[in-house]
Amino acid sequence: MNQYPNMVIELGSNTDCRSSVASNQILSQNRAKASADYIKKRISKPERISGVGYGETKLIVDCPCEGTVVSDCSEELHAKNRRTEFIITKMN
């Protein structure tokens, strides 16, 4: 980011569907904040990076497990849903 001083990035953190929707939202927001804070300490213009928690709203692998539904997905498939994506929102 120091090489591209006008680039703005959003860190979008996601969870798998295990645990409650509310708990996953909090977990993903905490992950996003921790990731953004880590990077902010290492770049010029730290206001160019932000973190957003998406919880389980953006699953990339369909492994349903809400309520009484028990997922038969492997741990590897659930792991694909637990991620933080770096999204360039502005680049000049």
PyMOL commands that set and color helices and strands:
alter all, ss='L'
color gray80, all
select helices_A, chain A and resi 21-40+46-48+75-81
alter helices_A, ss='H'
color red, helices_A
select strands_A, chain A and resi 8-14+49-55+83-90
alter strands_A, ss='S'
color yellow, strands_A
deselect
rebuild
show_as cartoon
